[in-house]
Structure formats: C-alpha cells, structure tokens
C-alpha cells in the first residue's frame, strides 16, 4: 500500500511553496517522500521532482500546436493525462515501493477539483493501485479577511470535498504574511450563528434567507475547518503533516523501535 497527498487549491494559494516546505521538513527529520508535478504549466521548482507530467505533455506545446488558450489548454492536458493513466502513469508508479509516500502538486485551475471529473478519475486510479489518498486544500490566509470571502473559500473547499470523496484537510497558507492573526483565527472554527450575524451586517436585508442557508450549510458540514500554516515554523509544518498522516493512517503499522525503550545497563 502506498500513501499520497493531493495538493489542490486556487491559483496563488501557495501549493508549490507548501510542497517545497514539506519536502525540506521531511528531509530535515529524515523522512522520505517523493514529489510529483501534475501541473503542465509549471516552469520552476524549489524541490526535486520525481515524476513530471511535462514529460508526457506540456501546456506550452498544446497552446502552440492546437492554438488553445491557457485555460482550455490546461483542461486538454489533464484530460490527456487521464487518457494515459494506464500507460504513462502506470509506468511511472512502478518506480515506487509499496509503502512510498507521494505528494502530487496539482494545477490551480478550480474547475479541476470542483466539477470537471479529471482529478476524481485520477484519484480512483490511485485507489485501484492501492494508494491511500488525502486531499490537501490550500486557501490563502490573506484572502480570508472578512466573512464574505471566508464563505466563498468554504464553498470552494466543500465543492472539492464532495467531488473528490477523499479524507480532506483544509489549510490556511501564508500565515507568516498576516499582520493581524486575530482576524484569521476567528474563522478557523466559526459558529453558524456568528457567521450569520456577520453576513447580515455585510449584506443587504434581501439576502437574509441566502445568508442563513450558507451559514447552515457550513455548520452542517462541520468538517469544513482550517488549519493555519506558517512555513517559517517547523512545529506548524509538523502539526499539518501529523493531521494528514492521521487521515491516511500513515505509520500506524510501523514496527515499534524496541531499542528506544531498553534501559541502559547499570554501571559497574
């Protein structure tokens, strides 16, 4: 059985930066992970890439040869990946061992994880290959500056959660750039009544019923909460990683290191 993170989120939410920070942390603590690039438009990486979709297809080639724009070209690239899962990707996965840990750095086009079935089919393929997968959804903490933006982020996260049907971790990235962290902390585990009160203050009275429906929806799906991530702090990265590991039960079958518990022999 293998383990995998599917790193998703809007463009600019810090997915590649998260992957880089995660790799550096794991390298520091002596944990082996493999980074997989699923973004056909990517150009530069600050972490070593084990498998790269650009070896199969790149956005620049599609735009040049087919005359597509960046959005249509990206969808075309991902659908091409879907068509080649049993060929190209199957060959790539043969390079990994049964208990390897893969991190998939995905494109930021929101359609891919909300209503286009490409990533869902990709996840089903990984499951057939005996991978246990967790979706890691990143949202820029600077985006969550008021209740309306927070609700928007929750709806996008919830849509991805329902579409992918995976264990799901929501992360507020770029916490190191937030000047007033109290404003963000209020949205980590909000109550429906508080959200509704804030929405009603922000919106015109005619949106009252809509506000209540949105607040109730977030409350009903109480799993829509966020973990703050500050990549400057090793403890923050470790906390996020431990939550992800718990979701996919990584390391639960590891052997106990008996030597750690052997008392030292008495000195003569």
C-alpha positions in Angstrom: 0.0 0.0 0.0 1.2 3.5 -0.9 0.3 6.9 0.6 -0.4 10.1 -1.2 -1.3 13.8 -0.7 -3.2 15.5 -3.5 -2.3 19.2 -3.0 -5.1 21.4 -4.5 -6.4 24.9 -4.2 -6.9 28.1 -6.2 -4.1 29.6 -8.2 -1.7 31.6 -6.0 -2.7 29.8 -2.8 0.8 28.6 -2.2 0.6 24.9 -3.3 4.2 24.7 -4.7 5.6 26.7 -1.8 3.8 24.3 0.6 5.3 21.3 -1.3 8.8 22.8 -1.1 8.4 23.5 2.7 7.1 20.0 3.2 10.0 18.4 1.3 12.5 20.4 3.3 10.9 19.5 6.6 10.8 15.8 5.7 14.4 15.9 4.6 15.4 17.5 7.9 13.7 14.8 10.0 14.9 12.0 7.8 11.6 11.1 6.3 11.4 10.0 2.6 8.8 11.5 0.3 8.5 11.8 -3.4 7.3 14.9 -5.2 5.1 14.6 -8.3 4.3 17.5 -10.6 0.9 17.4 -12.1 0.9 21.0 -13.4 1.7 21.0 -17.2 2.3 24.8 -17.0 4.9 24.7 -14.2 8.3 26.1 -15.0 10.5 26.2 -11.9 10.6 24.1 -8.8 12.3 24.5 -5.4 12.1 20.8 -4.7 13.4 17.7 -6.6 10.7 16.3 -8.9 10.5 12.5 -9.0 7.8 12.4 -11.7 6.7 15.2 -14.0 3.6 15.4 -16.2 5.6 17.6 -18.6 7.4 14.5 -19.7 4.0 13.4 -21.1 2.5 16.8 -22.2 3.1 20.5 -21.6 0.8 23.5 -21.7 3.2 25.4 -24.0 3.2 22.7 -26.6 -0.6 22.4 -26.5 -1.1 26.2 -26.9 1.4 26.3 -29.8 0.2 23.3 -31.7 -3.5 23.4 -31.1 -4.0 27.2 -30.8 -5.7 26.9 -27.4 -5.7 29.5 -24.6 -4.2 28.8 -21.2 -7.4 27.6 -19.5 -8.6 25.3 -22.4 -5.1 24.1 -22.9 -4.8 23.1 -19.2 -8.0 21.1 -19.3 -6.8 19.4 -22.5 -3.5 18.5 -20.8 -5.2 17.0 -17.8 -7.7 15.0 -20.0 -4.7 13.7 -21.9 -3.2 12.6 -18.6 -6.5 10.8 -17.8 -6.3 9.0 -21.2 -2.8 7.8 -20.4 -3.2 6.7 -16.8 -2.9 3.0 -17.6 0.2 3.6 -19.8 2.4 6.5 -18.8 1.5 6.9 -15.1 1.4 3.2 -14.6 5.0 3.0 -15.8 6.0 5.9 -13.5 4.4 4.3 -10.4 6.4 1.1 -11.0 9.5 3.1 -9.7 8.0 3.4 -6.2 7.8 0.8 -3.4 4.6 -0.4 -1.8 4.9 1.9 1.2 6.3 5.0 -0.5 4.7 8.5 0.2 3.9 10.6 -2.8 2.9 14.3 -2.9 1.0 15.4 -6.0 1.4 19.1 -6.8 -1.7 19.9 -8.8 -2.7 22.9 -11.1 -4.6 25.8 -9.6 -7.5 25.8 -12.1 -10.5 25.5 -9.8 -12.6 23.6 -12.4 -10.3 20.6 -12.0 -11.4 19.9 -8.4 -14.9 21.3 -8.4 -16.9 19.9 -11.4 -14.6 18.5 -14.1 -14.1 14.8 -13.3 -10.4 14.6 -14.3 -9.0 14.7 -10.8 -11.7 12.5 -9.4 -10.9 9.8 -12.0 -7.2 10.3 -11.2 -8.0 9.6 -7.5 -9.9 6.5 -8.4 -6.9 5.3 -10.4 -4.7 5.7 -7.4 -7.1 3.8 -5.2 -7.0 0.9 -7.7 -3.3 1.0 -7.3 -3.7 0.6 -3.5 -2.8 4.2 -2.6 -4.4 5.8 0.4 -5.0 9.4 -0.6 -5.7 12.6 1.3 -6.8 15.8 -0.4 -4.9 18.9 1.0 -6.8 22.0 0.1 -4.9 25.3 0.4 -6.5 28.7 0.8 -4.5 31.9 1.1 -5.0 33.3 4.6 -4.9 36.9 3.2 -8.0 36.0 1.2 -9.9 35.3 4.4 -10.1 38.9 5.5 -13.9 39.1 6.0 -16.9 36.8 6.3 -18.0 37.0 2.7 -14.5 35.9 1.4 -14.5 33.2 4.1 -17.8 31.8 2.9 -16.6 31.8 -0.7 -13.5 29.8 0.3 -15.6 27.4 2.3 -17.9 26.8 -0.7 -15.0 26.0 -3.0 -13.4 23.7 -0.4 -16.8 22.0 0.2 -17.2 21.5 -3.6 -13.8 19.9 -3.8 -14.5 17.7 -0.8 -17.8 16.4 -2.3 -16.3 16.0 -5.8 -13.2 14.0 -4.8 -14.8 12.0 -1.9 -11.5 11.8 0.0 -10.2 12.4 3.5 -9.8 16.2 3.4 -7.6 18.7 5.2 -8.1 22.4 4.7 -5.1 24.7 5.3 -4.8 28.4 5.6 -1.5 29.1 3.9 0.9 32.2 4.1 0.1 32.8 7.8 3.5 34.5 8.0 2.2 37.3 5.8 -0.9 38.0 8.0 -0.5 41.2 10.0 -3.4 40.7 12.4 -3.7 37.0 13.1 -6.7 37.5 15.4 -8.8 38.3 12.3 -7.9 35.0 10.8 -8.2 32.9 13.9 -11.8 33.9 14.3 -12.6 31.9 11.1 -10.7 28.6 12.0 -13.7 27.1 13.8 -16.6 29.5 13.5 -20.1 29.0 14.7 -23.1 29.3 12.4 -24.8 32.0 14.5 -21.6 34.2 14.4 -21.3 33.7 10.6 -24.9 34.6 10.1 -24.7 37.7 12.2 -21.6 38.9 10.3 -23.2 38.1 6.9 -26.3 40.0 7.8 -24.2 43.1 8.7 -22.3 42.9 5.4 -25.1 42.1 3.1 -28.4 43.9 2.2 -31.5 42.7 4.0 -32.9 41.0 1.0 -30.1 38.4 1.2 -31.2 37.3 4.7 -32.5 33.8 3.6 -29.5 33.2 1.5 -27.2 34.1 4.3 -28.9 31.7 6.7 -28.7 28.9 4.1 -25.0 29.5 3.6 -24.3 29.6 7.4 -26.3 26.5 8.0 -24.5 24.7 5.1 -21.1 25.4 6.6 -22.4 24.3 10.0 -23.9 21.1 8.7 -20.6 20.2 7.1 -18.7 20.9 10.3 -15.6 19.3 8.8 -15.1 22.5 6.8 -12.5 24.0 9.2 -9.0 25.2 8.5 -5.5 24.6 10.0 -3.2 27.6 9.9 0.2 27.0 8.3 3.3 29.2 8.9 6.2 27.7 6.8 8.7 29.5 8.9 7.9 27.3 11.9 8.8 23.6 11.9 6.2 23.0 14.5 3.5 24.3 12.2 4.6 22.1 9.3 4.8 19.1 11.6 1.3 19.8 13.0 -0.2 19.9 9.5 1.7 16.8 8.5 0.6 14.9 11.6 -3.1 15.7 10.8 -2.6 14.5 7.2 -0.9 11.3 8.4 -3.7 10.6 10.8 -6.2 10.9 7.9 -4.5 8.3 5.8 -3.3 6.2 8.8 0.3 6.6 7.7 2.8 4.9 10.0 0.2 3.1 12.1 1.6 -0.3 11.2 5.2 0.7 11.7 7.3 -1.5 14.0 7.9 -0.3 17.5 11.6 0.6 17.9 12.3 -1.5 20.9 15.8 -0.2 21.3 14.3 3.2 22.3 12.9 1.6 25.4 15.7 -0.6 26.6 17.1 0.8 29.8 20.7 1.5 30.0 22.8 -1.1 31.8 23.9 -0.2 35.3 27.5 0.9 35.6 29.8 -1.4 37.5 
